Amino acid sequence: MQTDELIAQLKCYAGRTPRPADFDEYWQRALAELAQVRPQVELRRAAFQAPFADCYEMYFTGVRQARIHARLLRPKRKPQHPGPGLVMFHGYSGNCGEFSDKLQYVAAGFTVAAMDARGQGGLSQDTGGHTGPTWHGQLIRGLENASPDDLLFRQIFLDCAELVKLITALPDVDPARIGVTGISQGGGLALAAAALVPEVKQAVVAFPFLCDYRKAWEMELPTVAYSELRDFFRWFDPRHEREQEIFTRLGYIDVQNLAPRIKAKVLMATGLSDNICPPQTQFAAYNKIKSPKSVKFYPDFGHELLPEYTDMTYLEML
């Protein structure tokens, strides 16, 4: 397919995962639960320090009493006026990364936080309590529980929103200059955070994961990212008698269904040869964003480091 033809199709794509009828009530209930949480923030001075940055290991309490870890970096020199805040999210199964790769933002006056998603490769706590598989994959965690409120990614999305709110409330942060960013899962989490926290003003994401689960499953791509969907059907619904029910429940945690809530300016980067998070799934979310938005296409790139993306993110956030 020619690049122009593919792009034209992407810009018209509406997504395949169902939107549950009570979707808005679901997230209203989730945010009400989050509002009752006492964060109990703890800052521990990190072993790593920089001449112009104070670096901390940050812990706070999320929903279901999980202790969530993030890395927090603050300019050592206090500005005359509050500065911008930036919250960063990592890829699936990863962690918040090192302090040093965030210093360029602190040098520009940003307060920066990067979160460990619960139950993945960092220090955040997964309080568990799930029926069904916990061996492989978090997309399916909670699908067999009685209530969709138990979906693990609901709790992760709420952790993202809580961290953004905590950073926004810091005295040296300007609440009118809050940005979020991430790649792959991090891109999906950044969009979810922007949807749940309307104060977010800027989101820069690359090939966001967590979008249009049904389309990803239908494309039968040889990818680790969505393989757990196939595993779930093999284990729990081998004849696909519950297929509509399962994808409808996944619709609660599908970023495309949250996307209309986003008020931030959004910049997305997409590799048109991505077979991990296919462009169609990304555009299921992108096309539903109603706020100012733009996309940068990389026709010959897949799910990989995109040239100039890091510089583009930095300049967009300034």
N, C-alpha and C positions, 0 to 999 in steps of 0.2 A: 504494500500500500504506500502511495506517495505521502510524504510528510504533510503537505498541505491538506490532503484528504483526511488523514488521521486527525490532525488538529481540529478540522471542522467537525468531525464526528465527536471528538472529545468535548468540545464546547457545547454540544447539544445533549450530552449523555445525562440521564436523570437518575441512574442508580437502580439496583435490583433488590437490596435488602429492605424488607418491609419496615414501615414506621409504626410502632404500636399505637393503638388508639389512645392510650392514656400516657403517651410519652411525656407531655408537658407536666402532668401531675406527678409522674415518676421523678422527674428532676426537681420539681418543686419540693417534693417530700425529701429528696436526697439533700438539697441545700438547707432545708430546715433541720435535718439531722446534723449537718456540719455546723450550723449556727449554734448548736448546743454544746459543741466540743470546747473544752478548756485546753488551749494549745500547750501550756506549760513549756514554753520555749527555754531551751538550755543552749548556751554558747560556750564552747570549749576552745580556748586558744589553740590553734593548730601548730604542729611541729614546723610546717612550712610557713615562712613569712617572707615578705618582700619589702624593699625600702619604702615604697609608696602605698602599700596595702596592708590592712589588718585582715588576717585570715582566720576563720573559725570553722570548727565542726559544729554544725547546728542540729539540734534534735527538737522535734515537736510532736505532740500527740494528735493523731488523725482519728477519723471515724473508726469505730470498733476498737478503740483504745490502743491502736498500733502506734509505736514510736517510729517516727519517720526521720531519716537522716538527709541532710543537705550540706553542701559546702557554701559558706557565705564569705564574700570578699567585700570590704568596704574601704574607700579611699582614706588613707591615714590623715591627709590634710583636709580638715573640715571646710567645705565651701561656704561662701557667704549666703548662698541660696541653696535650697534642696536640689539634688541632682537626679538624674534618671535612674530607674531600676530595671534590671534585666533578669529574667528567670529562664534557665536553660534546662532542657529535658533530653534524656539519652535514648539510644536505640534499644530494641527488644533484647532482654536478658543482660544488658550491660549495667553500667553504673555512672555516677556523676562525673567521673574523670578527675584529672589532676587540677591543682590550683593554677599552675603556671599557664595553662592554655586559656585562661580567662583574664589574664592580667592586662591585655590591651584595652579591655573595657574599663577596668578600674583606673587605668592611666588617663582615660578620657572622662573620668568623673562619675562613672556608673557604680552603683551598688549591685553586686551580682550574686545570684544564688543558683545552685544546680542541685537538683533532687535525685536521690536514689529511689526508683520505683519499688514499692514494697514487694518482697519475695523474689527479686531479681538479683543482679550481681553485686549489689552494694550492701549497705548496712541497715537499710530500713526493715522493719518487722512486718511479717505477714502473720496476722493472728489466726488465720485458718478458719475452721468450722464449716468446711465444705463437704457435701455429699458427692460421691463420684470421683473422677480421676484427679489426682494432684501430681502425677508423675511427669506429665509433659504438657506444657503450654498453659498460658493464663487466660487466653480468650475463652476457653471452655470451662474455666473454674467457676463453679456456681450454677452451671446450666441445669444440673440435676437437683438443686435445692428447691424447696417449695416456693420460695419467693424470689422474683427477679432482683429484689433489693440485695441479694447475696452475691450477685455477679462481682467477681473480683475487680474487674476494670471499672466498675462504678466507684469502688473505694479508691482506686488509683487516680481516677479523674478528680475525685474530691480532694485527694492529697495535693494534686497540682493546683487546684483552686485555692486551697488553704495557704499554700506557700506563697502564691501570688498576693493574697490578701495580707499576709504577714510582712512581706517585703514592702508593699504599698504603704503600710502603716508606720514604717520606720521614720524617725524624725528627720533624717537627712535625705529622704527620698521624696521626690516630687510626684504626687499621685496622678498628675496629668501627663507623666512621661514614663509609662510602664510598658515594657516590651517583653515578648516571649519568643523563644526560638527552639528549634530542634530538627533533627534529621530522622527519617523513617518513623519508628515508634515515637521518637522525640517530637517529630513534626505533628503526629496525630495528637500527642498530649498537649502540645502548644496550642493547637486549634481548640481542643477541649477546654483548656484553661481560659482561652479568650472567650469562648462561648459561655462559660459559667461565671466569669468575672467581667462584667461589662466595662470596668475601668481600664482594662487593657487597651492600649492605644495602637500598638504595632505588633504584628506577628510575621516572622520570616521563617519559612519552613521548606524543607526539601523532601520530596517523595513521601508524603505522610502515609504511615501505616494506620490500621484500625479504621479503614474506610471501606464500606460496601463489601461485607463479608461474603454475601451470597455470590456476587460476581467473581470474587477471587476464587471461591470454591468451584464455580461453574467453569472457569477457565482451565482447571486441572493443571496448573503449572507445577513443575518439579521444584517447589520451594519449601524451605523450612518454615517460613513465616506463617503460612496458613495451613500447613500440613496437619495440624491438630484438629482442624474441622473434619478432615477425612477420617482421622483416627476416632473421633467422637462418634461419627456415624457407624463405623465398623464395630465399635464396642457396644453402643447403646441404642442404635436404630438401624440395624443392618439392612432392613427393607425400605427405609426412608418413609415409614408410615407417619412420622412426626416432623417431617422436613419443614413444613410451613410453620409449625409451632416453634421449632428450634430457631429458625432464622428470624422469626418475629421477636423472640426473646433476645437474640443477639442485637436486634434493632435498638434496644435501649442503650447499648454501649457502642453504637456505630456513629462515628464522628460526622458522617454526612447528615444525620438527623439532628445533631447539635449545631451544625454550621449556620443555619439561619439566625441563630441568636448572636452571632459574632458582630461586634460593633467596631472592632479594630480595623485599621488598614492592614491588608494582607499581601505579602509577596510570597509566591510559591515557585520553586524550581523543580522541574520534571524532566527525567530522562525518558525519552520516548521508547527506548529499548529495555525498559525496566521489566523484568519478569519475576521480581520478588514482590513489589507493590505495584501492580500494573497501572499504567496511566489512567485507564478507565476508572479504577477504584478511587484514585486521587481526585479525579474530576467529578465523581459523584458528590464529594464534599465541596470542592471549589465552586461548582456551578450553583450551589445553594447559598453561598456567602452573598449577603446583600450589601455589605459595606464596601468601600473602595478596595479594589484588588487588582493584581497583575500577576502574570506568570512568565517565567523564563524557560524556554524549551531548549533541551539538549538532544538533538535527534539521534546522535550516535552513542549515547551513554545510557547505561542501565542503572542499577542500584549500587552506586559507587560514588567516590569523591568527584564532585562536579567542579570543573575549573572555574575560578573566580567567585565561587559561591561564598567562601569565607569572607573575602573582601566585600562582596556585595552585601552580606549581612551586616557587617560592621558599618558600612556607609549608610545603610538604610536605618540603622538604629540611632545614629548620631543626631 
